[in-house]
């Protein structure tokens, strides 16, 4: 997303004499004042610009070239492409224009052709997302498709003659092929359901793809000839909700010998990888490496002997390899307090490229040898100046909640404990089926370094703790999961350095939703709340502008709207806005795309009931705030708000609630 140098502010007044409200005003001096007040004398505390400079230089998924001499990555700073030698050295920029498609879904990531002659990528620089080819031999570019439609996934045929892709030219995702030599495209499927994520068989004679049911909960893996004839269902997997329209289930992966297909499934209660026969034999699928942990990013080695994957244990993700015949997996990389992601095999099956990051480290590119386990770091995102030593290292904690749930969380304590009792803040992740992991939390560090004790809980509904835990808030958003949030507040109150009367809450997306829930459904419990890009009224949302994936998510978690409207209403914070007894601040982005009016709806409702609140937007964004200048402004606005309501000298007789 593009950054912006300025920020607009929208203010809603609470006095009825100013019903003009919701008017745009200029930048306010309070931000400049806050900047001055919070310039830290303590050398251990990182300034906001120092902190914002700690960002990864890589993103997406690394792709090792078939020639073995370079690894393709996406620049997190520019959205463009670079290659890096596995022996190290300076990155080489690929001179292609990515258009506004520069930030890819993993399924759209640029990739090498099987012989390494081309790099394929998706760009809208000609007006719509199309497949482009860049020649690794002479640097020329070719626009391969001209469908004028979205493309959500693509893969090369092993003989390098064609690319299979999923496109929605006719209003529904179908499987297509494009001939590399002529550019001729052919539509292979016409089903009313989504057909996505095509993968070629090793002989280039067939394609496997994923067909979603209407609820995006069940998947069929379908085999079809390269010309679209003879479709056959290879396997069916059920009860695996796919918010990303196939992106969570991903590509079906034929084994290099063409005998089996590798796929993820929830059928054990955890996301594990399974093998099924491609021949249509009666052989049942088998788990490749059974574990009570979620697995992801599995990849066949080119020689077919190994499968590499990552495994998640309470937010720590390691890199493992297991024999294709099964057996005991080997932990190849397990960084202390960190996350390994996106493994990519070297063409000789003797090494892997991968990303790794940690609680005090942004994401970087590494390689590891298969035999010796020797690692090499190829990029260095942490700026010079000893910044890492000045970051807060969180502690992993657990606390009890209602209904027998035990909640895992990250506890960030300020770097110094002088100055008496500290305010505490609950920081809620998005999703809700998502998770806090062992990753660098830039915005949380900002508040922890400024005297706030911050707790990041993985409340019920989070991923990473098994399917039953992830389903634990289905049908009860804002009620059962809010109990875990309040229990987190009670945990903070037990800490000797936390003032029990000064507890706040914040988060973005579902974290913003939960902040609205907290102030509406637990009135007075929290002393201040900041809702980032939240949603207040699901019934209004259903009837308004919204993405299809959001509707699918809500229907999966709350039930079909036609039969569960009462549940949607009960899980809408706006229904209890009259009970709000906590100052609340709504922040979100506007400008680049049609945005949600959900925060504004909540602001208007708060105004109607004379409730204390602020409301600020940041331009040249979508609903979420990504630009560095806007994030800087937003953090200072948030700090100003929390300082006013969590660090002031007011007190409540007999406690807060």
N, C-alpha and C positions, 0 to 999 in steps of 0.2 A: 504494500500500500504506500502511496505517496505521502511524504511528510509535508507539513505546513509550518510556516514560520510564525503565523499568528493564530490566535484562538478567539472565537466568538463566545460570548456568554449569554445565556438566556436566563432571566431571573423571574421567578414567580413570587409575587408579594402575598403576604398573608392578611393584610388589612383590606376590608371590603370596599374602602374608598378608592381602591386602585384596581378595579376589575379589568382595566386594559391589560394587566399582567402579561405573562408570557411574551414580553417584548424583548427584542434584542438590544443590548446595550454594549458599550465599549469595554475594553479591558479595564479592570478595576485595580486601584492602588494596593488593595489588600494582598494581592499576589506578590507584588514587589516588596511589600513590607514583610511578608512571610519568608521570602527568599533571604532577606537581610537577617531576620531574626534567627533563621535556621542555618546560617553559615556556621559550621562547626569549628570551634577552637580546638577541640580534641583531635589530635593528629590520627587517632585510631579510626575516626569516623570518615567514611568516604563522602565527598560532596556529591550532589545529585548528578552533575555532569560526568564526574569520574565513574559513578555507578552505572550510568546509562551507556558509558563507553564499553562496558563489559558485555559484549554480544558475540554470538557465534558468527564465524565468517563462512560457514557451510550450512547447507540445508538439503532437504529432499532425501534422495537415496543415492549412495555412490554406485558407480557402474564400472567394473574393471574391464578394460578393453580386451577383445579377443586376441589382440597381438601381445598383450601382457605388459606393454610399455608405459601405460598411463591409466589413470583412474579419473573418470568423469564425475564432476560434482557440480551442484548449483551454488552460486554465490548467494549467501543470505543477505548480503549488503546491497547488491545491485539486481538480483534476480536473474543475472546472466549465467553463462556456463564457463567453466574452467576445467582444465585437465592438470593433474599432478602426477609426477613420476612416483612409482612405489619406492624408489630409492631416495626420495626427498627432493628438495629444490623448490624453486619459485614456480607458482602456478602460471599456466599459460591460458590466456583468455581465448575463448572461441568467439570469433567476431560475427555473432548472429543477433538479430533484433528479435527479442522475445515478445514484443508488444506488451499488452497488459495481462497476458497469460503467464507472466514471468514467475508467479508464485503457483507452483503446480500442486495438484493432488499427487500422492505417491503413484497412483495408477497412470498418470499422464507424464511421468518423469521422462526426460530425454534418455535415450538408450542407444547403444551401439548396434549396428547390424551384425549378423553372426560372423562375418569375415572381417569386421572392423573398417569397412570402406566408408560407411555412412554413420552419422548421428541423426536420429529422428527426434523431433520435438513438436509440440503443439504451440502455435502462435496465432493471435488474431490480428496480426499486422496488416493483413489484406482485407480486413473488415469483419471476419468471423473466425472462430477457432478452426484451424486447418492443420493437417500434418505437413511438416516441412522436413526436408532432408538437407544436411550439410555434408559436403564431401571432405573426408579426412585426407584425401589424396591431393586435391587442388584448391580446396576452400570455396568451391562454388556452392550455390544454394538452389534448391528446386522446391516449388510448392507442389506437393503430391496430390492433395485433394482440393476440391472446390464445392463442398456440399453445403456450405453456409449453415452449419448446425453444430451443436455441442458434440464433443468427443470425450468420453469419460475413461477410456482404456484402450490400449493398443499393444500389439506384439508382432515381432518379425517371424517370418517363416524361416526354418533352419537353412533352406537353400538360398535365402536372401532375395527371392524373387517377388515376394508379396508381404504386405502388412495387413493383419486382421485388426479391426477396431470396432468399437461400439459407438454408434452415432444416432442422433435423434432427429434426423431430417424430417421425418413424417410424424413427429409428435410423440414418438415412443422409441426407447433405445432398442436397436436391432444390431445384428452382427453384419459387418461389411468386410470386403477385402479390397485392397488397392494394389494394382500391378505396378511395381517400381519402374519398369522400363517404359510403360506407356501412360501411366496415370489412370488407367481405366479402373472404375470402381464397380463393384457388384454387391447387391444387397442379398444376404443369404437367409435371413429370418424375417418373419412378418407377424410373429405372435403378439397378442395384445399385452402380454406381460413383458417386463424388462428382460432383455437378453444382453448380457454385459460380460466383460473380462474374458476375451477370447485368448486361448493359448494353443499353439500348434503342436501336433504330434511330431516326434523326432524325424519321421520320413517326409514331412511337409505335405502329406496327403490328406490330413484331417485336422479338424479344429475341435477343441473342447471349449465350452463356454458355460456361463452360469445363468440360469433362469430363475428370477425371483417370483414368489407369489405376490398377490396384491397387497398383502400386509408387510412385505419385506421381512418375513420371519422364516420362511422355508426356502431352501435352495435346491434346485436340480442342476446337476452337472450333465450336460448334453454333449454327445459326440456327433459330429456331422462331417461329411466329406468336404473337401476344400471348395467344391462347387455348390455346397448347400444341400446336397441330396443325402438320403439315408440317415435322418436324425435318430439317435438312440439315447435313451436316458441311462447314464452310467451309474449314477448314485443319487440318492435323495437325502438331504440333511434338513432336519426340522428344528423349530424352536431356537433360532439363532437370529435375533433381530439385527438388521443391517442398516444402521442409520445412514451410511454412506452409499446407499443404492448399489450394493455389491462390494464396496471398497473394504469392508471389514472382513468378509469372507475371502475376498481377493481372487487371484487367478488360480484355477485348477492347474496343478503342476504335474504333467506327465513325467514319468521316470525316463532317464536317457535311453533305457532299453525298450521303452514303449509298452511295458507290461502293467504298470500301476500308475495311479494318480494320487498325489499328495494333497490333502485338504484339511482345513481346521474344522473342529466341531465342538459343540457344548455338550455332547451326549454323555460325557463322564461327569458332568457338573462343573468342569473347568474347560477353558479353551485349550485343547490339546490337538496334536496333529495325528492324522490317521492315513492309512494306505488302503486303497480299494483297487480291485483288478479292473483293467480296461477292457478285458475280453468279454465281459458280460457273464463271466462264470459265477457260480453260486457262492463263491468264497466271500465270507463276511469281512467288512473292513476291520483292520487291526490298528491299535495305537502303536505309534512308533517309539515313544518314550513316555510312558504313563507318569503323570505327576499331579499332585494337588497344588497346581500353580498354573497360571495362564502362560501360554506360549505364543510366540508371534514371529513373523518375518522368516519363516522356514525357506530354505533354498537347497536344491539338489547340487551336489558337486558335479562338475562337467563329466567326470568319469563314472558317475552314478554310484559310487561306493559310499558316499556320506551324505548326511543331511545336517545342515547347520541351522540353528534357530536360537532365539532368545527366550529366557524364562524369567518370570516376574515373581519375586518373593518379597512381599510387603514393600513394594516400590523400588527394590534393588533388582536390576535386570542384568543377568550374565549371558555370555555367549557360549553355546554348547554345540557339540557335534555328536552324532550318533550314527552307527552303522546302518546302512539301508536295510540290513537284515534284522535290525533290532538289537537289543542288548543294552548294556549299561552306558548311558551318555557320558561324555567327557566334558567337564567345564574347561573351556579354552581360555576365556577372559572373564575375570570377575573383579572389576574395580571396587576398591573400598568406597562405600557410600556413593554409588554411581549407577549409571544406566548405559548399557550397550544397545545399539539399535542398528537396523538396516545393513545386515551383513551382505557382502558380495564376494563370490568366489573368484580367485585368479584362474585363468584358463587352464593352468596345469593342475588344478585341484590341490595345490600344495600350500595355499595361503588364502587369507580372507582380508578384505577391506571392511571397515565398519566405522560407525560413529560412536564416540563415548563422551559422556559429560558427567558432572557431579554436582553436589550440593553447593560447592564454591567454584565450579569450573563450567564455562560454557562449552557447547558441543564442538568437538574437533574430529578430524579424520585420522584413523590409525590403520595399520596392517598388523597381522599376526600370522606367523608360520604355523602350519598344521602339525608338523613333527615336534618342533622344539617349544612351541608356544611363545616364541620371541616376538615382542611387539615393537612397532616403530610409530612415532607420532609424526604426521605429515603436515598438519596445520597447527598454528598457535593463535587462538583467539584472545587469550588473556593479555591485556595491554601491559606494558612494562610499568614498574613503579611499585611492586610489592602489594598490589591490590588484593590478591587472594588472601594474604595473611591478615588483612583488615576486615574480612567478611565474617559474618556470624555463621558458625557451624551449628545447625539445629540438632536437637536431640529427638530420637524416636521414642514416643511414649504410647501408652494405651490407657484407656479409661472405660469404665462401665457405663452403659446406657440402659434404657428400658427394654423390655421384651427379651432380655438375655443377650443383647448385643454388646460386644466389646469393640471399641472403636480405636483404630490405629491413627496416629497423628504425628505431625512434626512440630516441635516446640522451639521457637526462636526467642532467645533471651537477648536483651541489649548487651553490647560488649562490656559495659561497666554497670555496676549495681549501685553506685552512689546516687544520692538524691532522693531517697525514700521510696515509698510505694509507687509502682508503675501502673499505667493503664494497660489493660489487656484487650486484645482484638481477636475475634474469630474470623478466619479467612476461608471462605467456602469456594470450592472449585466449581467449574462449569459441568455441563453434561445433561442430566445428573450422572449418567453412566460414564464416568471418567475417574481420574485418580490423581492425587498428588504422588509424585515419584521422587527419586533421589536426583532431582534436577535443580539447576540454578534458578532461584526465584528472585528476580531482580526487584520487583515492586515490594515484595515482602522484606527484603534486605533493607530497602529504603526506610521502612517504618521501624524495623528492629533496631537499626542504627540510630534512630532518633528517639529512643527511650520507650518503645512499645514492646510488650511481651505478646508475641503473635503465635496463635495455634492454628495449624492447618489440618483439620480432621478429614479422614476418609469415611464419611458418614454412610449409613445404609443407603443402598442405591449405587454406591461406587463400584467400579470395576476392579479387578485384581484380587478379589477375595472369594471367588467362586460365584456360580450363577445364582444360588439362592440368596446370597448377600446382595448381588446386583439387582435382583427382583424384589428386595425387601421394602422398597418404597412404592411399588406399583399400586396405583389406586389411592394413595394417601400422601401425595406431594404436599409439603407444607404442614404436615401434621406428624406422621410417624418419624420422618427424617428430621423434622424440627426438634424432636425430642433429643436426638443425638447432638444437635447444635447446642441446645440448652445444657445438656450434660457436659459439653465441652466448656461452656461458661462456668459451670460449677467446678470443673476440674481446675480452670484458671484461678478461681477464687481460693483454692487450697494452697496455691503457691505463695510462699512468704513475701516475695517481691511484688505481688500483684495487689492493687487496691480493689477489693471486691465490689466497691461502688462505681468503678470506672471500667466497665466492660463494653466494648463496641463490636460491631460486625460489619463485614464487607465481602465483596466478591463480584465476579463478572459473569454474565450470562446466567446460568442457573445459580451461580453465587449471588448475582444481583436479585434473582427471583427469591432466593432464600432470605436475603436481607429484607425484602418487602414482606415475606411471610413472617419473619421474626418480629418486625415492628407492628404488624397487624394482628397476628395470631398469639403472640406472647407480649402483649402491651406492657411497656414499662420495664421489661427485663433488661434490655440493653439500653445504655445511656446515649448511644449515637449509632447510626447506621449509614453506610454509603453503598448504594445499589448501582453497580456498573452494568449498563446495557441490559437491564432487567425487563421482565414481562409481568404485568400485573393482572391481566384479565384474559384468561384463556378462551372464554366464550367469544369475546370481541375479536381476539386473535384469529379464531377459526373462521369468522365471517369476513375478516379483513385481508390485507396483503400478507402473505406468508409463503415460505418455501414448502414444497411438497414433503421434503424429508422431515420438517418440523411437525407437520400434521401426522405423518406416519409414526413419529416418536411419541406424540401425545396419545394417539390411538392405541399404540402398543402399551404405554405405561398407565393411562387413565381409562382406557376402554374406548370403543367406537363412539364418536360424538352423538350419533343418532340415538343410542341407547344409554349413554353415560353422561349426558349433559349435566346432571346434578353433581357428578364427581368433578367435572371440569370446573363447575361453578364453585364448589367447596374448596378447590385447590387454587382459587384466584384470590390473591391478597386484597384486591380492591373491594371484595365483599365485606371486609371488616375494617375498612379504612377509618370509620368513625371511632374505632377503639384505639387508634395510634396514639401513643404517649411518649414517643421517642423522636427527637430531631433526626430527620433523614435527608440525605443528599443524593440526588439522581445525576449520574454522569453518563454520557454516551456520545458517539460520533454521528455526524450528519454530513450530507453534501454530495458524495460521489455516486451513491446509488439510492434508489427509493428505500427509505429506512422505516423502522418500526416507530409507531406512535405510542408504544406501551409506557415508556417512562413519562411522557407528557400526560397520558391519561391518569397515571397515578398522581402526578403533580397537581393536575386540575382537581382531582378528588380530594387531595390533602388541602388545597386552598378552600374548597367548598366547606370543609369542616374546621377551618381556622387552625390547621396543624402547622407546626414549625418545620420548614424544609428549605432546601436550596435545589436549584436545577441548572445545570450547565452543560452545554454541548460544545463539541470540537469539530471544526470544519475539515472538508476534504478527506473524509473517512467514510466507511460504511457505518453500521450501527456500533461496531467495535473500534477501539482506538489503537492504531498501530504506529502511526508516524512518531518519530522520536521527539520532535518539537511539541507535538500535542501530548505525548505521554509525559514529558517534563512538566508541562503546564498542568495536566490533570493531577499528577502526584503532588504538586505544590498546593493545588486547590484542595485535595483530599487531606493533606497534612494540616492546612489551615482549619478545615472543618473539625477534624479529630482533636486538634489542639484546643480549639475553642470549647468543645463539649466534653472532652475526656481529661483535659489538664487544667480546667478552670478550678476556682475555689468554692463553687457552690456545693451544697450538701443537701441530702434528703433525710429528714428525721425518720429513724427506725429503718434505714436502708432503702433500696430502690424499688423493690417489687411489691 
